[in-house]
Amino acid sequence: MAAGKEIRGKIKSVENTKKITKAMEMVAASKMRKAQERMRAARPYSEKIRNIAANLGQANPEYTHAFMKVNDVKAAGFIVVTTDKGLCGGMNTNVLRVVTTKLREQQSAGVAIEAVAIGNKGLGFLNRIGARVVSHVTQLGDTPHLDKLIGPVKVLLDAYAEGKLSAVYLCYTKFINTMRQESVVEQLLPLAAESMKMEKGQHSWDYIYEPDAQSVIDELLVRYVESLVYQAVAENMASEQSARMVAMKSATDNAGNVIDELKLVYNKTRQAGITKELSEIVSGAAAAAGV
């Protein structure tokens, strides 16, 4: 029964793996709900600050912020948002595949690339392909903090404001629902004029400025861009927990199937052993009776 003992060992090993994946699935489900709440809570702030920026733009059409100007240079920046940990299905692979396609398009046009990595997986990928990583941030935990994101992202924002970059792209995984996440590459800078326009039928407001309108617009647009980055990180974290929950559920189901198959093989092996022993006993009894 050496083969039967080996199969029992495999069954025990897969059962232990199943317990781990089931626990990880439940943890991811709990974190997913919190991440979704955090993501939805950030949306009103982004929407409000966009509306205020649109109002200010309507009231001061003669001033154009550096983030809305088009720079004619052969260089672009990429903010690549990925996870710090794995075991979340093909989520990181999908977004990095989209990033690779965009990078090839830019490089074939002779555009130099500068990148900011948010997350370990993206940092490792950018280092492997030889991209110029000007800054990075990792180990954000389960709760993103804007103060940790501002520093690394500000490197590209300042470079664009100084006219050293023609565009800045934001690459992340957008949360659609629990079963579906979408890899996107969005243009962060220059800010599209359409995104800053007032909605149809909405009244524009003017404000009392302190110290002056230009200073307020400068500060507000920086906060607006930072809120877009924060929203992308929050979306990415919600997508991460959803993808991990689905991946761990699939792993748990597969482990259950493997256990069933191993038990079937074990029972067949055991049955074959018992049949062989009975055959030997019958043969021995028949031989003794013949003597």
C-alpha positions in Angstrom: 0.0 0.0 0.0 3.0 2.3 -0.6 1.0 4.0 -3.4 -2.0 4.4 -1.2 0.1 6.1 1.5 1.6 8.5 -1.1 -1.9 9.4 -2.3 -3.1 10.0 1.3 -0.1 12.4 1.7 -1.1 14.3 -1.5 -4.7 14.5 -0.3 -3.6 16.0 3.0 -1.3 18.5 1.3 -4.1 19.7 -1.1 -6.5 20.0 1.9 -4.1 22.2 3.7 -3.7 24.4 0.6 -7.5 24.6 0.3 -7.8 25.9 3.8 -5.2 28.6 3.1 -6.9 29.7 -0.2 -10.3 29.7 1.5 -9.0 31.9 4.3 -7.4 34.3 1.8 -10.7 34.5 -0.1 -12.5 35.5 3.0 -9.9 38.1 3.9 -10.0 39.5 0.4 -13.8 39.7 0.5 -13.6 41.7 3.7 -10.9 44.1 2.4 -12.8 44.4 -0.9 -15.8 46.0 0.8 -13.7 48.5 2.6 -11.7 49.3 -0.5 -14.9 49.9 -2.5 -16.3 52.2 0.2 -13.0 54.1 0.2 -13.1 54.4 -3.6 -16.7 55.7 -3.6 -16.0 58.1 -0.8 -13.2 59.8 -2.8 -15.4 60.4 -5.8 -17.4 63.4 -4.4 -14.2 65.3 -3.6 -12.9 64.8 -7.1 -16.2 65.9 -8.6 -16.5 68.9 -6.4 -12.9 70.1 -7.0 -13.5 69.7 -10.8 -16.6 71.8 -10.6 -14.8 74.6 -8.7 -11.9 74.5 -11.2 -14.4 74.7 -14.1 -16.1 77.7 -12.4 -12.7 79.4 -11.9 -11.8 78.7 -15.6 -15.1 80.4 -16.7 -14.5 83.4 -14.5 -10.8 83.8 -15.6 -10.6 82.8 -19.3 -7.5 85.0 -19.8 -5.3 82.8 -17.6 -4.1 79.4 -18.7 -2.4 77.2 -16.2 0.7 75.2 -17.1 -1.2 71.9 -16.7 -3.5 73.0 -19.6 -0.8 74.1 -22.0 0.6 71.8 -24.7 4.4 71.4 -24.6 6.1 70.6 -27.9 8.9 68.2 -26.6 9.8 64.6 -27.4 9.3 63.2 -23.9 6.4 61.7 -21.9 5.8 60.6 -18.4 4.0 57.5 -17.2 2.5 56.9 -13.7 2.1 53.1 -13.5 -0.2 51.9 -10.7 0.1 48.2 -9.7 -0.1 46.1 -6.6 2.5 45.3 -4.0 1.5 41.7 -3.7 0.6 38.9 -6.1 -2.1 36.2 -6.0 -4.6 38.4 -7.7 -5.1 36.6 -11.0 -4.0 38.3 -14.2 -4.7 41.9 -13.0 -1.1 43.1 -13.0 -0.3 41.2 -16.2 -3.2 42.9 -18.0 -2.3 46.4 -17.0 1.4 45.9 -17.7 0.5 44.5 -21.1 -1.4 47.7 -21.9 1.5 49.8 -20.6 3.9 47.9 -22.8 1.8 48.6 -25.9 1.7 52.4 -25.1 5.4 52.5 -24.3 6.2 50.9 -27.7 4.0 53.4 -29.5 5.8 56.3 -27.8 9.3 54.9 -28.3 8.6 54.2 -32.0 7.7 57.9 -32.4 11.1 58.8 -30.8 9.6 60.0 -27.5 11.7 59.6 -24.4 10.0 58.0 -21.4 10.1 58.8 -17.7 8.1 56.7 -15.3 6.8 56.8 -11.7 6.0 53.4 -10.2 3.3 53.0 -7.6 3.5 49.4 -6.4 6.2 46.7 -6.3 5.0 44.8 -9.4 5.1 47.8 -11.6 8.5 48.9 -10.2 10.0 45.4 -11.0 8.5 45.4 -14.5 9.8 48.9 -15.3 13.3 48.0 -14.1 13.3 44.8 -16.1 12.5 46.6 -19.4 15.1 49.3 -18.7 12.6 52.2 -18.4 13.9 55.3 -16.6 12.2 55.3 -13.2 12.5 58.8 -11.7 10.6 58.0 -8.5 8.6 55.2 -6.9 6.5 54.4 -3.9 5.7 50.9 -2.6 4.2 49.2 0.5 1.1 51.5 0.6 -0.8 48.9 2.6 -4.5 48.5 2.4 -5.3 52.3 2.9 -3.7 54.7 0.4 -2.5 58.0 1.9 -2.2 61.1 -0.3 0.9 62.3 1.5 2.8 59.2 0.4 1.7 59.7 -3.2 2.3 63.4 -3.6 6.1 63.3 -3.5 6.8 60.7 -6.2 4.0 62.1 -8.5 5.2 65.7 -8.1 8.4 64.8 -9.9 6.4 64.4 -13.2 4.0 67.2 -12.5 6.9 69.7 -12.0 8.6 68.4 -15.1 5.5 69.0 -17.1 5.0 72.5 -15.6 8.6 73.3 -16.6 7.9 72.2 -20.2 10.1 69.1 -20.1 7.3 66.7 -20.9 4.7 66.7 -23.7 2.2 64.5 -21.8 1.7 62.5 -18.6 -0.2 59.3 -18.7 -1.9 57.5 -15.8 -2.0 53.7 -16.0 -4.1 51.6 -13.6 -6.8 49.0 -13.3 -10.3 50.6 -13.2 -12.9 48.9 -11.0 -16.1 48.1 -12.9 -17.6 45.5 -10.6 -16.5 42.5 -8.5 -16.1 40.2 -11.5 -14.8 42.8 -13.9 -11.8 45.1 -13.8 -10.5 47.1 -16.8 -6.9 48.1 -17.5 -6.7 51.7 -18.7 -4.1 54.3 -19.8 -5.6 57.8 -19.4 -4.0 61.1 -20.3 -3.5 63.0 -17.0 -1.7 66.0 -18.5 -2.3 68.3 -20.3 -5.8 68.6 -18.8 -8.4 68.3 -21.5 -10.4 71.5 -21.9 -13.6 69.4 -22.2 -13.1 67.9 -18.7 -12.9 71.4 -17.2 -16.0 72.7 -19.0 -19.3 73.3 -17.1 -22.0 70.8 -17.6 -25.0 71.9 -19.8 -27.5 73.9 -17.8 -25.2 74.5 -14.9 -24.6 78.0 -13.7 -21.0 79.3 -13.3 -19.9 81.0 -10.1 -17.4 83.7 -9.4 -15.5 83.8 -6.1 -13.8 86.3 -3.7 -10.1 85.4 -4.1 -7.5 85.5 -1.4 -4.7 86.3 -2.2 -5.5 86.4 -6.0 -7.3 84.4 -8.7 -4.1 83.1 -10.3 -2.7 81.7 -7.0 -6.0 80.0 -6.2 -6.2 78.4 -9.7 -2.6 77.2 -9.5 -3.2 75.6 -6.1 -6.6 74.2 -7.1 -5.4 72.5 -10.3 -2.5 70.8 -8.5 -5.0 69.5 -6.0 -7.3 68.3 -8.8 -4.5 66.4 -10.5 -3.5 64.8 -7.1 -7.1 63.8 -6.5 -7.1 62.0 -9.9 -4.0 60.1 -9.0 -5.5 59.2 -5.6 -8.7 58.1 -7.2 -6.8 55.8 -9.6 -4.9 54.2 -6.6 -8.2 53.7 -4.8 -9.7 52.1 -7.9 -6.7 49.9 -8.3 -6.9 48.7 -4.7 -10.6 47.9 -5.0 -9.8 46.0 -8.2 -6.9 44.2 -6.4 -9.1 42.8 -3.6 -11.8 41.8 -6.0 -9.4 40.0 -8.3 -7.7 38.3 -5.4 -11.1 37.1 -4.0 -12.1 35.7 -7.4 -8.6 34.1 -7.8 -8.7 32.5 -4.4 -12.2 31.2 -4.9 -11.2 29.6 -8.1 -8.1 28.1 -6.4 -10.3 26.7 -3.6 -12.7 25.2 -6.1 -9.9 23.6 -8.0 -8.4 22.2 -4.8 -11.7 20.6 -4.0 -11.8 19.0 -7.5 -8.2 17.7 -7.1 -9.1 16.2 -3.7 -12.1 14.4 -5.2 -10.0 13.0 -8.0 -7.2 11.9 -5.6 -9.8 10.2 -3.3 -11.2 8.4 -6.4 -7.7 7.2 -7.3 -7.0 6.2 -3.7 -10.2 4.2 -3.5 -9.5 2.4 -6.8 -6.0 1.6 -5.6 -7.3 0.3 -2.3 -10.0 -1.7 -4.0 -7.4 -3.2 -6.4 -5.2 -4.1 -3.4 -8.1 -5.8 -1.6 -9.1 -7.7 -4.7 -5.5 -8.9 -5.2 -5.3 -10.1 -1.6 -8.6 -12.0 -1.9 -7.4 -13.6 -5.1 -4.2 -14.7 -3.4 -6.2 -16.2 -0.5 -8.6 -18.0 -2.8 -5.8 -19.3 -4.9 -4.0 -20.5 -1.8 -7.1 -22.2 -0.4 -7.7 -23.9 -3.8 -4.1 -25.1 -3.9 -4.3 -26.5 -0.3 -7.6 -28.3 -1.1 -6.0 -29.8 -4.2 -3.2 -31.2 -2.1 
